[in-house]
Amino acid sequence: MAKELRVGVVGCGFMGRAHSNAYRRLNNFFPVEHRAVLKVICDSELAKARKFVEVWGYERAESDWREMVEAPDIDLVDICVPNIAHRDIALAAAANGKMVCCEKPLAMNVAQAEEMAAAVEKAGVANMVWFNYRRVPSIALAKQIIDEGRIGRPFHYRATYLQDWTISPDVPQGGDALWRLDLSVAGSGVTGDLLAHSIDTAMWLNGPITRVVAKTETFVKERVHAVSGKVQPVGIDDACMFLAEFSNGSMGTFESTRYARGRKNFNTLELNGAGGSVYFDLEEPEYLQFFEYQQLQSGKKAESHLTGWRKIHTTNSEHPYMKHYWVPGTCIGYEHTFLNALADFVMGIESGQPTQPDFRNAVETQKVCDAVIESARTGQWVATGVKL
């Protein structure tokens, strides 16, 4: 008989839906020993939580997360609320012996992130941060290719993460829908919201980032606050670009903005090495592009008449995660990245091998984010302090 993994989710917005879908589908696709049971959905607006119960099949709705983290029928607390609340919920959940999963970025700053990591480690509870892009099969394949030595010595890493939804000055800041534009709630703008993904992926693929120099910009300086109705200064970064140095000697460029007209969720990465290159574009997530210059098996240069970018359709059973889904040639989507992440987390519980990225790993990403913000403030290169 399957073991129950009794879940309580805090927050029923976009991420609450994405995570709930993963819990509901886990046992349909992955032969894990645990069965996810949707116990509690918690939101400060009880009516919203009750509606969520009807749609997603939770057993009950609550409005106070403090009661939920103390409930004896909850094994796992999943944090899907604005960044400002991550710390308090995670600390309380760990103190009550609950496993904790948390949306990214882990915290408002490094100090909070360190405190959260220490808390789950002291409690000895399983934990994970939902950097779901690691679980895109194409990006996981890029990791495999790099680990196999097919890229060789890395020279350049470049990442972009572009959106366009805040261009209008009429878009307010704050409230349930637009908290990402409120510095006091989000902690930062595109740096924590978008570039945190890019940074996590970059360090997973290419190793630690040791120092950065950054420039940020806030294009619309004032916006109406959705809660108060008053015009207030905008404190978050609308756009950020930074240069990075990796511990392996390679150079990195990162760019993110919410002012790229026509770009909705344009997330790309490219790594160039002596032996080859990889390129990924989230708008075509079922493909990984690979350029092979030096063949791994022979050590020789690829034949010139066959040299070129290879567009790999990552839908075969031998590709990461794909044996759990459909026949070759059929694609999975954004929602499956959360399902893959959850499956890895549960398998980590069952094997005793902690799933990455855990809180401690996410602290390293937070260090880079904080260094980027500090560099943008000072105009100077800033060491990240990431552990090598």
HELIX and SHEET records of a PDB file:
HELIX    1   1 PHE A   14  PHE A   29  1                                  16    
HELIX    2   2 LEU A   46  TRP A   56  1                                  11    
HELIX    3   3 TRP A   65  GLU A   70  1                                   6    
HELIX    4   4 ASN A   83  ALA A   85  5                                   3    
HELIX    5   5 HIS A   86  ALA A   95  1                                  10    
HELIX    6   6 VAL A  110  ALA A  123  1                                  14    
HELIX    7   7 ASN A  132  ARG A  135  5                                   4    
HELIX    8   8 PRO A  137  ASP A  147  1                                  11    
HELIX    9   9 TRP A  179  LEU A  181  5                                   3    
HELIX   10  10 LEU A  183  ALA A  186  1                                   4    
HELIX   11  11 VAL A  190  VAL A  190  1                                   1    
HELIX   12  12 THR A  191  LEU A  195  3                                   5    
HELIX   13  13 ALA A  196  ASN A  206  1                                  11    
HELIX   14  14 SER A  304  LEU A  306  5                                   3    
HELIX   15  15 MET A  322  HIS A  324  5                                   3    
HELIX   16  16 TYR A  334  SER A  351  1                                  18    
HELIX   17  17 PHE A  359  THR A  378  1                                  20    
SHEET    1   A 6 ARG A  60  GLU A  62  0                                        
SHEET    2   A 6 HIS A  34  CYS A  42  1                                        
SHEET    3   A 6 LYS A   3  VAL A  10  1                                        
SHEET    4   A 6 LEU A  76  ILE A  79  1                                        
SHEET    5   A 6 MET A  99  CYS A 102  1                                        
SHEET    6   A 6 ASN A 127  VAL A 129  1                                        
SHEET    1   B 9 TRP A 309  HIS A 313  0                                        
SHEET    2   B 9 TYR A 287  GLU A 292 -1                                        
SHEET    3   B 9 GLY A 276  ASP A 281 -1                                        
SHEET    4   B 9 PHE A 266  GLY A 273 -1                                        
SHEET    5   B 9 PRO A 154  LEU A 162 -1                                        
SHEET    6   B 9 MET A 251  THR A 257  1                                        
SHEET    7   B 9 ALA A 239  PHE A 246 -1                                        
SHEET    8   B 9 ILE A 209  GLU A 217 -1                                        
SHEET    9   B 9 VAL A 382  ALA A 383 -1                                        
SHEET    1   C 2 GLU A 222  VAL A 224  0                                        
SHEET    2   C 2 VAL A 231  PRO A 233 -1                                        
END                                                                             
